[in-house]
Amino acid sequence: MRIILTEDDVRLGDKGSVVSVKRGYGVNYLIPENKAIIYNAGNKAKVDNEIGQQSKRIAKEKAEHQAQADKLKEVELNFVAKAALTGHIYGSITNHDVSEKIKELTGLDISKKKIAINTHIKTAGKYAANIKLFTGINVSVPIIVTIEEEEIKLKR
């Protein structure tokens, strides 16, 4: 099924782009949530016209997002988590945690929907979060997870 995206999506593409998705995903999720419309010539022309009218606003937003990207390039996210004896941390580091840490460090309010982490973060190590701020403005932020040292209490 071919659809036109009505908003940016990290996995599918940018607003106004025509993409192919499985019919069930398009009909049951994207279209009812107003994230996409069915592709045809009339809808494509309508979306292109809307995008053309918004070019000034888009240029201003792009400049703002580029400033945010420059700030984020200097950021390194350090997480300290409690872990079991096997080395697996309790829970995991998620998009929400990354968003909160960025807000704490820089004051930028980045939506968790714009953050993509390729792996589940459940152990100590170095990872990366890919953040798509705007069309063509992507930033990779390093994530460092360390394990909190716990005192082992012996029963006597």
BAMAR-885653 format. One record per atom (N, C-alpha, C): x, y, z. Coordinates in steps of 0.02 Angstrom, whole numbers, plus 50000, padded with zeros to 5 digits. Layout:
N
xx = X, yy = Y, zz = Z .
...
//
This chain:
156
xx = 50043, yy = 49941, zz = 50000 .
xx = 50000, yy = 50000, zz = 50000 .
xx = 50045, yy = 50061, zz = 50000 .
xx = 50029, yy = 50109, zz = 49957 .
xx = 50068, yy = 50171, zz = 49953 .
xx = 50031, yy = 50226, zz = 49990 .
xx = 50068, yy = 50262, zz = 50033 .
xx = 50039, yy = 50315, zz = 50073 .
xx = 50083, yy = 50377, zz = 50070 .
xx = 50055, yy = 50434, zz = 50090 .
xx = 50092, yy = 50496, zz = 50095 .
xx = 50095, yy = 50513, zz = 50170 .
xx = 50155, yy = 50522, zz = 50196 .
xx = 50162, yy = 50538, zz = 50267 .
xx = 50141, yy = 50610, zz = 50281 .
xx = 50101, yy = 50620, zz = 50332 .
xx = 50079, yy = 50688, zz = 50350 .
xx = 50119, yy = 50716, zz = 50409 .
xx = 50165, yy = 50676, zz = 50435 .
xx = 50212, yy = 50700, zz = 50487 .
xx = 50276, yy = 50659, zz = 50483 .
xx = 50329, yy = 50687, zz = 50509 .
xx = 50394, yy = 50652, zz = 50508 .
xx = 50390, yy = 50589, zz = 50551 .
xx = 50423, yy = 50537, zz = 50528 .
xx = 50427, yy = 50475, zz = 50566 .
xx = 50499, yy = 50450, zz = 50560 .
xx = 50529, yy = 50432, zz = 50616 .
xx = 50599, yy = 50412, zz = 50617 .
xx = 50611, yy = 50352, zz = 50572 .
xx = 50565, yy = 50304, zz = 50572 .
xx = 50575, yy = 50242, zz = 50536 .
xx = 50551, yy = 50245, zz = 50463 .
xx = 50498, yy = 50283, zz = 50449 .
xx = 50469, yy = 50283, zz = 50382 .
xx = 50496, yy = 50338, zz = 50337 .
xx = 50502, yy = 50398, zz = 50362 .
xx = 50527, yy = 50452, zz = 50321 .
xx = 50501, yy = 50520, zz = 50342 .
xx = 50510, yy = 50568, zz = 50298 .
xx = 50491, yy = 50637, zz = 50312 .
xx = 50420, yy = 50653, zz = 50289 .
xx = 50393, yy = 50706, zz = 50316 .
xx = 50326, yy = 50728, zz = 50297 .
xx = 50324, yy = 50741, zz = 50222 .
xx = 50271, yy = 50717, zz = 50190 .
xx = 50262, yy = 50727, zz = 50119 .
xx = 50292, yy = 50673, zz = 50075 .
xx = 50331, yy = 50629, zz = 50103 .
xx = 50361, yy = 50576, zz = 50062 .
xx = 50312, yy = 50519, zz = 50051 .
xx = 50317, yy = 50488, zz = 49993 .
xx = 50275, yy = 50431, zz = 49975 .
xx = 50313, yy = 50368, zz = 49992 .
xx = 50282, yy = 50325, zz = 50034 .
xx = 50315, yy = 50263, zz = 50054 .
xx = 50266, yy = 50205, zz = 50046 .
xx = 50293, yy = 50146, zz = 50041 .
xx = 50253, yy = 50085, zz = 50038 .
xx = 50255, yy = 50051, zz = 50106 .
xx = 50196, yy = 50034, zz = 50132 .
xx = 50191, yy = 49998, zz = 50195 .
xx = 50143, yy = 49940, zz = 50186 .
xx = 50143, yy = 49895, zz = 50234 .
xx = 50094, yy = 49841, zz = 50231 .
xx = 50025, yy = 49870, zz = 50241 .
xx = 49977, yy = 49840, zz = 50207 .
xx = 49908, yy = 49866, zz = 50207 .
xx = 49880, yy = 49872, zz = 50278 .
xx = 49888, yy = 49823, zz = 50320 .
xx = 49861, yy = 49825, zz = 50387 .
xx = 49890, yy = 49882, zz = 50428 .
xx = 49955, yy = 49894, zz = 50422 .
xx = 49988, yy = 49947, zz = 50459 .
xx = 49961, yy = 50015, zz = 50436 .
xx = 49952, yy = 50023, zz = 50371 .
xx = 49926, yy = 50085, zz = 50345 .
xx = 49854, yy = 50098, zz = 50365 .
xx = 49811, yy = 50048, zz = 50353 .
xx = 49739, yy = 50056, zz = 50364 .
xx = 49722, yy = 50057, zz = 50438 .
xx = 49755, yy = 50016, zz = 50478 .
xx = 49736, yy = 50010, zz = 50549 .
xx = 49773, yy = 50058, zz = 50596 .
xx = 49830, yy = 50085, zz = 50574 .
xx = 49866, yy = 50129, zz = 50620 .
xx = 49881, yy = 50198, zz = 50590 .
xx = 49917, yy = 50200, zz = 50534 .
xx = 49941, yy = 50264, zz = 50509 .
xx = 49884, yy = 50311, zz = 50488 .
xx = 49836, yy = 50286, zz = 50451 .
xx = 49782, yy = 50329, zz = 50427 .
xx = 49735, yy = 50350, zz = 50483 .
xx = 49712, yy = 50305, zz = 50528 .
xx = 49669, yy = 50328, zz = 50583 .
xx = 49703, yy = 50376, zz = 50631 .
xx = 49769, yy = 50371, zz = 50639 .
xx = 49805, yy = 50416, zz = 50684 .
xx = 49826, yy = 50481, zz = 50649 .
xx = 49803, yy = 50491, zz = 50587 .
xx = 49819, yy = 50550, zz = 50547 .
xx = 49894, yy = 50559, zz = 50537 .
xx = 49930, yy = 50504, zz = 50532 .
xx = 50001, yy = 50507, zz = 50519 .
xx = 50015, yy = 50500, zz = 50444 .
xx = 49963, yy = 50479, zz = 50406 .
xx = 49971, yy = 50469, zz = 50335 .
xx = 49903, yy = 50473, zz = 50301 .
xx = 49905, yy = 50484, zz = 50235 .
xx = 49845, yy = 50481, zz = 50193 .
xx = 49860, yy = 50436, zz = 50134 .
xx = 49808, yy = 50410, zz = 50103 .
xx = 49816, yy = 50365, zz = 50046 .
xx = 49845, yy = 50404, zz = 49988 .
xx = 49891, yy = 50372, zz = 49952 .
xx = 49924, yy = 50404, zz = 49896 .
xx = 49878, yy = 50405, zz = 49835 .
xx = 49868, yy = 50464, zz = 49808 .
xx = 49838, yy = 50474, zz = 49742 .
xx = 49861, yy = 50542, zz = 49718 .
xx = 49848, yy = 50559, zz = 49656 .
xx = 49873, yy = 50621, zz = 49627 .
xx = 49846, yy = 50682, zz = 49663 .
xx = 49782, yy = 50681, zz = 49680 .
xx = 49751, yy = 50738, zz = 49715 .
xx = 49781, yy = 50750, zz = 49783 .
xx = 49789, yy = 50696, zz = 49822 .
xx = 49819, yy = 50703, zz = 49889 .
xx = 49892, yy = 50724, zz = 49884 .
xx = 49928, yy = 50699, zz = 49835 .
xx = 49999, yy = 50717, zz = 49827 .
xx = 50004, yy = 50792, zz = 49811 .
xx = 49961, yy = 50817, zz = 49767 .
xx = 49962, yy = 50888, zz = 49749 .
xx = 49945, yy = 50931, zz = 49810 .
xx = 49896, yy = 50909, zz = 49849 .
xx = 49875, yy = 50946, zz = 49909 .
xx = 49932, yy = 50950, zz = 49960 .
xx = 49966, yy = 50894, zz = 49972 .
xx = 50022, yy = 50893, zz = 50019 .
xx = 50080, yy = 50935, zz = 49993 .
xx = 50095, yy = 50931, zz = 49929 .
xx = 50149, yy = 50971, zz = 49900 .
xx = 50134, yy = 51046, zz = 49907 .
xx = 50070, yy = 51065, zz = 49896 .
xx = 50051, yy = 51135, zz = 49903 .
xx = 50059, yy = 51159, zz = 49975 .
xx = 50039, yy = 51118, zz = 50023 .
xx = 50047, yy = 51136, zz = 50094 .
xx = 50120, yy = 51143, zz = 50112 .
xx = 50161, yy = 51099, zz = 50087 .
xx = 50233, yy = 51101, zz = 50103 .
xx = 50264, yy = 51164, zz = 50072 .
xx = 50243, yy = 51181, zz = 50012 .
xx = 50268, yy = 51241, zz = 49979 .
xx = 50250, yy = 51304, zz = 50017 .
xx = 50190, yy = 51307, zz = 50045 .
xx = 50169, yy = 51366, zz = 50083 .
xx = 50206, yy = 51373, zz = 50149 .
xx = 50230, yy = 51318, zz = 50174 .
xx = 50262, yy = 51319, zz = 50239 .
xx = 50339, yy = 51326, zz = 50235 .
xx = 50365, yy = 51344, zz = 50177 .
xx = 50437, yy = 51344, zz = 50168 .
xx = 50473, yy = 51394, zz = 50214 .
xx = 50443, yy = 51453, zz = 50226 .
xx = 50475, yy = 51501, zz = 50271 .
xx = 50478, yy = 51475, zz = 50342 .
xx = 50423, yy = 51446, zz = 50364 .
xx = 50421, yy = 51417, zz = 50431 .
xx = 50471, yy = 51360, zz = 50438 .
xx = 50476, yy = 51321, zz = 50385 .
xx = 50522, yy = 51265, zz = 50385 .
xx = 50594, yy = 51289, zz = 50389 .
xx = 50611, yy = 51343, zz = 50353 .
xx = 50679, yy = 51370, zz = 50356 .
xx = 50696, yy = 51394, zz = 50426 .
xx = 50648, yy = 51426, zz = 50458 .
xx = 50659, yy = 51451, zz = 50527 .
xx = 50668, yy = 51392, zz = 50575 .
xx = 50625, yy = 51341, zz = 50568 .
xx = 50630, yy = 51282, zz = 50611 .
xx = 50697, yy = 51246, zz = 50600 .
xx = 50719, yy = 51243, zz = 50538 .
xx = 50781, yy = 51209, zz = 50523 .
xx = 50840, yy = 51244, zz = 50557 .
xx = 50839, yy = 51310, zz = 50557 .
xx = 50893, yy = 51347, zz = 50591 .
xx = 50892, yy = 51333, zz = 50666 .
xx = 50832, yy = 51331, zz = 50696 .
xx = 50827, yy = 51316, zz = 50767 .
xx = 50852, yy = 51246, zz = 50783 .
xx = 50832, yy = 51198, zz = 50741 .
xx = 50852, yy = 51129, zz = 50753 .
xx = 50927, yy = 51119, zz = 50741 .
xx = 50956, yy = 51158, zz = 50696 .
xx = 51028, yy = 51154, zz = 50685 .
xx = 51066, yy = 51179, zz = 50746 .
xx = 51039, yy = 51230, zz = 50778 .
xx = 51069, yy = 51256, zz = 50840 .
xx = 51065, yy = 51202, zz = 50895 .
xx = 51008, yy = 51167, zz = 50898 .
xx = 51000, yy = 51114, zz = 50947 .
xx = 51050, yy = 51057, zz = 50932 .
xx = 51059, yy = 51042, zz = 50868 .
xx = 51105, yy = 50988, zz = 50849 .
xx = 51176, yy = 51006, zz = 50869 .
xx = 51195, yy = 51069, zz = 50861 .
xx = 51262, yy = 51090, zz = 50881 .
xx = 51272, yy = 51082, zz = 50956 .
xx = 51220, yy = 51096, zz = 50994 .
xx = 51223, yy = 51086, zz = 51067 .
xx = 51229, yy = 51012, zz = 51085 .
xx = 51191, yy = 50971, zz = 51050 .
xx = 51190, yy = 50899, zz = 51065 .
xx = 51255, yy = 50864, zz = 51045 .
xx = 51291, yy = 50890, zz = 50997 .
xx = 51354, yy = 50859, zz = 50976 .
xx = 51406, yy = 50859, zz = 51032 .
xx = 51399, yy = 50906, zz = 51078 .
xx = 51446, yy = 50912, zz = 51133 .
xx = 51426, yy = 50871, zz = 51194 .
xx = 51367, yy = 50840, zz = 51192 .
xx = 51340, yy = 50805, zz = 51250 .
xx = 51361, yy = 50732, zz = 51251 .
xx = 51376, yy = 50708, zz = 51310 .
xx = 51389, yy = 50636, zz = 51321 .
xx = 51345, yy = 50616, zz = 51380 .
xx = 51303, yy = 50566, zz = 51369 .
xx = 51256, yy = 50545, zz = 51421 .
xx = 51285, yy = 50490, zz = 51463 .
xx = 51292, yy = 50502, zz = 51528 .
xx = 51318, yy = 50452, zz = 51574 .
xx = 51263, yy = 50429, zz = 51620 .
xx = 51252, yy = 50363, zz = 51620 .
xx = 51201, yy = 50334, zz = 51663 .
xx = 51236, yy = 50288, zz = 51713 .
xx = 51214, yy = 50290, zz = 51775 .
xx = 51238, yy = 50244, zz = 51827 .
xx = 51177, yy = 50204, zz = 51848 .
xx = 51182, yy = 50138, zz = 51842 .
xx = 51125, yy = 50095, zz = 51856 .
xx = 51145, yy = 50039, zz = 51904 .
xx = 51097, yy = 50016, zz = 51942 .
xx = 51108, yy = 49958, zz = 51985 .
xx = 51103, yy = 49896, zz = 51942 .
xx = 51143, yy = 49846, zz = 51960 .
xx = 51143, yy = 49785, zz = 51919 .
xx = 51144, yy = 49723, zz = 51963 .
xx = 51123, yy = 49668, zz = 51934 .
xx = 51126, yy = 49604, zz = 51968 .
xx = 51198, yy = 49578, zz = 51965 .
xx = 51212, yy = 49524, zz = 51999 .
xx = 51279, yy = 49496, zz = 51999 .
xx = 51300, yy = 49473, zz = 51929 .
xx = 51252, yy = 49460, zz = 51885 .
xx = 51268, yy = 49439, zz = 51816 .
xx = 51291, yy = 49497, zz = 51773 .
xx = 51281, yy = 49558, zz = 51796 .
xx = 51301, yy = 49616, zz = 51757 .
xx = 51244, yy = 49649, zz = 51720 .
xx = 51186, yy = 49618, zz = 51720 .
xx = 51127, yy = 49648, zz = 51688 .
xx = 51096, yy = 49699, zz = 51734 .
xx = 51083, yy = 49759, zz = 51708 .
xx = 51054, yy = 49810, zz = 51750 .
xx = 50979, yy = 49796, zz = 51760 .
xx = 50954, yy = 49822, zz = 51814 .
xx = 50882, yy = 49814, zz = 51828 .
xx = 50845, yy = 49861, zz = 51781 .
xx = 50800, yy = 49834, zz = 51740 .
xx = 50765, yy = 49874, zz = 51691 .
xx = 50810, yy = 49884, zz = 51631 .
xx = 50803, yy = 49940, zz = 51597 .
xx = 50846, yy = 49956, zz = 51540 .
xx = 50846, yy = 50032, zz = 51531 .
xx = 50893, yy = 50056, zz = 51491 .
xx = 50895, yy = 50127, zz = 51474 .
xx = 50853, yy = 50135, zz = 51411 .
xx = 50802, yy = 50178, zz = 51415 .
xx = 50754, yy = 50186, zz = 51360 .
xx = 50758, yy = 50256, zz = 51329 .
xx = 50718, yy = 50266, zz = 51277 .
xx = 50714, yy = 50331, zz = 51244 .
xx = 50693, yy = 50385, zz = 51294 .
xx = 50646, yy = 50367, zz = 51338 .
xx = 50622, yy = 50414, zz = 51388 .
xx = 50679, yy = 50436, zz = 51434 .
xx = 50720, yy = 50388, zz = 51456 .
xx = 50777, yy = 50404, zz = 51499 .
xx = 50826, yy = 50450, zz = 51464 .
xx = 50839, yy = 50436, zz = 51400 .
xx = 50885, yy = 50478, zz = 51361 .
xx = 50856, yy = 50548, zz = 51354 .
xx = 50792, yy = 50554, zz = 51340 .
xx = 50759, yy = 50619, zz = 51334 .
xx = 50764, yy = 50659, zz = 51399 .
xx = 50752, yy = 50626, zz = 51455 .
xx = 50756, yy = 50659, zz = 51520 .
xx = 50827, yy = 50682, zz = 51535 .
xx = 50876, yy = 50641, zz = 51520 .
xx = 50946, yy = 50658, zz = 51533 .
xx = 50968, yy = 50717, zz = 51490 .
xx = 50946, yy = 50719, zz = 51427 .
xx = 50962, yy = 50776, zz = 51383 .
xx = 50931, yy = 50840, zz = 51410 .
xx = 50869, yy = 50835, zz = 51434 .
xx = 50836, yy = 50894, zz = 51462 .
xx = 50872, yy = 50918, zz = 51525 .
xx = 50896, yy = 50870, zz = 51565 .
xx = 50932, yy = 50887, zz = 51626 .
xx = 50999, yy = 50922, zz = 51611 .
xx = 51035, yy = 50897, zz = 51561 .
xx = 51101, yy = 50923, zz = 51545 .
xx = 51100, yy = 50987, zz = 51504 .
xx = 51055, yy = 50991, zz = 51455 .
xx = 51056, yy = 51047, zz = 51408 .
xx = 50996, yy = 51093, zz = 51412 .
xx = 50941, yy = 51069, zz = 51441 .
xx = 50881, yy = 51109, zz = 51443 .
xx = 50839, yy = 51100, zz = 51380 .
xx = 50862, yy = 51061, zz = 51332 .
xx = 50825, yy = 51049, zz = 51270 .
xx = 50772, yy = 50996, zz = 51283 .
xx = 50711, yy = 51009, zz = 51259 .
xx = 50656, yy = 50961, zz = 51267 .
xx = 50649, yy = 50921, zz = 51203 .
xx = 50683, yy = 50864, zz = 51199 .
xx = 50682, yy = 50821, zz = 51140 .
xx = 50630, yy = 50766, zz = 51153 .
xx = 50584, yy = 50759, zz = 51106 .
xx = 50532, yy = 50707, zz = 51113 .
xx = 50564, yy = 50638, zz = 51109 .
xx = 50538, yy = 50592, zz = 51149 .
xx = 50565, yy = 50523, zz = 51147 .
xx = 50551, yy = 50490, zz = 51080 .
xx = 50503, yy = 50516, zz = 51043 .
xx = 50487, yy = 50488, zz = 50977 .
xx = 50540, yy = 50504, zz = 50925 .
xx = 50581, yy = 50554, zz = 50938 .
xx = 50634, yy = 50573, zz = 50892 .
xx = 50699, yy = 50536, zz = 50906 .
xx = 50700, yy = 50496, zz = 50959 .
xx = 50760, yy = 50461, zz = 50980 .
xx = 50755, yy = 50387, zz = 50960 .
xx = 50807, yy = 50362, zz = 50928 .
xx = 50809, yy = 50292, zz = 50908 .
xx = 50872, yy = 50260, zz = 50938 .
xx = 50862, yy = 50207, zz = 50977 .
xx = 50917, yy = 50169, zz = 51005 .
xx = 50915, yy = 50101, zz = 50971 .
xx = 50970, yy = 50081, zz = 50940 .
xx = 50971, yy = 50020, zz = 50899 .
xx = 50969, yy = 49955, zz = 50939 .
xx = 50992, yy = 49957, zz = 51001 .
xx = 50994, yy = 49896, zz = 51042 .
xx = 50962, yy = 49909, zz = 51109 .
xx = 50944, yy = 49856, zz = 51143 .
xx = 50918, yy = 49862, zz = 51211 .
xx = 50978, yy = 49872, zz = 51257 .
xx = 50976, yy = 49924, zz = 51296 .
xx = 51031, yy = 49939, zz = 51341 .
xx = 51017, yy = 49906, zz = 51408 .
xx = 51049, yy = 49849, zz = 51420 .
xx = 51037, yy = 49811, zz = 51482 .
xx = 51102, yy = 49793, zz = 51518 .
xx = 51159, yy = 49813, zz = 51490 .
xx = 51223, yy = 49799, zz = 51522 .
xx = 51266, yy = 49862, zz = 51519 .
xx = 51319, yy = 49863, zz = 51558 .
xx = 51365, yy = 49919, zz = 51557 .
xx = 51402, yy = 49920, zz = 51490 .
xx = 51419, yy = 49980, zz = 51468 .
xx = 51456, yy = 49987, zz = 51406 .
xx = 51443, yy = 50053, zz = 51372 .
xx = 51465, yy = 50057, zz = 51308 .
xx = 51456, yy = 50118, zz = 51268 .
xx = 51405, yy = 50103, zz = 51214 .
xx = 51358, yy = 50149, zz = 51207 .
xx = 51305, yy = 50143, zz = 51158 .
xx = 51296, yy = 50210, zz = 51123 .
xx = 51250, yy = 50213, zz = 51075 .
xx = 51235, yy = 50276, zz = 51041 .
xx = 51160, yy = 50282, zz = 51031 .
xx = 51136, yy = 50344, zz = 51037 .
xx = 51066, yy = 50359, zz = 51023 .
xx = 51065, yy = 50405, zz = 50963 .
xx = 51027, yy = 50385, zz = 50912 .
xx = 51020, yy = 50427, zz = 50853 .
xx = 50958, yy = 50470, zz = 50861 .
xx = 50969, yy = 50535, zz = 50854 .
xx = 50914, yy = 50583, zz = 50864 .
xx = 50901, yy = 50619, zz = 50797 .
xx = 50840, yy = 50614, zz = 50774 .
xx = 50821, yy = 50648, zz = 50712 .
xx = 50782, yy = 50710, zz = 50732 .
xx = 50815, yy = 50767, zz = 50728 .
xx = 50784, yy = 50829, zz = 50748 .
xx = 50740, yy = 50859, zz = 50694 .
xx = 50762, yy = 50852, zz = 50632 .
xx = 50728, yy = 50883, zz = 50575 .
xx = 50751, yy = 50847, zz = 50512 .
xx = 50719, yy = 50860, zz = 50457 .
xx = 50739, yy = 50830, zz = 50393 .
xx = 50812, yy = 50846, zz = 50379 .
xx = 50853, yy = 50795, zz = 50376 .
xx = 50924, yy = 50805, zz = 50361 .
xx = 50966, yy = 50824, zz = 50420 .
xx = 50937, yy = 50833, zz = 50479 .
xx = 50976, yy = 50851, zz = 50539 .
xx = 50971, yy = 50792, zz = 50588 .
xx = 51022, yy = 50751, zz = 50587 .
xx = 51026, yy = 50693, zz = 50631 .
xx = 51088, yy = 50699, zz = 50675 .
xx = 51082, yy = 50679, zz = 50737 .
xx = 51138, yy = 50683, zz = 50784 .
xx = 51144, yy = 50615, zz = 50819 .
xx = 51205, yy = 50592, zz = 50826 .
xx = 51218, yy = 50532, zz = 50864 .
xx = 51249, yy = 50552, zz = 50931 .
xx = 51215, yy = 50535, zz = 50985 .
xx = 51238, yy = 50554, zz = 51052 .
xx = 51265, yy = 50491, zz = 51087 .
xx = 51326, yy = 50494, zz = 51112 .
xx = 51354, yy = 50436, zz = 51147 .
xx = 51321, yy = 50426, zz = 51216 .
xx = 51309, yy = 50363, zz = 51232 .
xx = 51281, yy = 50344, zz = 51297 .
xx = 51331, yy = 50298, zz = 51331 .
xx = 51350, yy = 50315, zz = 51392 .
xx = 51395, yy = 50273, zz = 51431 .
xx = 51359, yy = 50249, zz = 51493 .
xx = 51354, yy = 50183, zz = 51500 .
xx = 51320, yy = 50154, zz = 51557 .
xx = 51371, yy = 50121, zz = 51603 .
xx = 51369, yy = 50140, zz = 51666 .
xx = 51413, yy = 50110, zz = 51716 .
xx = 51370, yy = 50079, zz = 51770 .
xx = 51398, yy = 50031, zz = 51804 .
xx = 51361, yy = 49995, zz = 51857 .
xx = 51380, yy = 50025, zz = 51924 .
xx = 51329, yy = 50037, zz = 51964 .
xx = 51338, yy = 50065, zz = 52031 .
xx = 51366, yy = 50010, zz = 52076 .
xx = 51417, yy = 50027, zz = 52113 .
xx = 51446, yy = 49980, zz = 52160 .
xx = 51401, yy = 49972, zz = 52220 .
xx = 51385, yy = 49912, zz = 52238 .
xx = 51343, yy = 49899, zz = 52296 .
xx = 51385, yy = 49863, zz = 52349 .
xx = 51370, yy = 49880, zz = 52410 .
xx = 51403, yy = 49846, zz = 52465 .
xx = 51366, yy = 49780, zz = 52478 .
xx = 51404, yy = 49727, zz = 52482 .
xx = 51374, yy = 49663, zz = 52496 .
xx = 51376, yy = 49652, zz = 52572 .
xx = 51318, yy = 49645, zz = 52601 .
xx = 51313, yy = 49636, zz = 52673 .
xx = 51308, yy = 49562, zz = 52688 .
xx = 51353, yy = 49539, zz = 52730 .
xx = 51354, yy = 49470, zz = 52750 .
xx = 51314, yy = 49460, zz = 52813 .
xx = 51275, yy = 49408, zz = 52816 .
xx = 51237, yy = 49392, zz = 52876 .
xx = 51280, yy = 49350, zz = 52921 .
xx = 51280, yy = 49367, zz = 52985 .
xx = 51320, yy = 49328, zz = 53032 .
xx = 51277, yy = 49294, zz = 53081 .
//
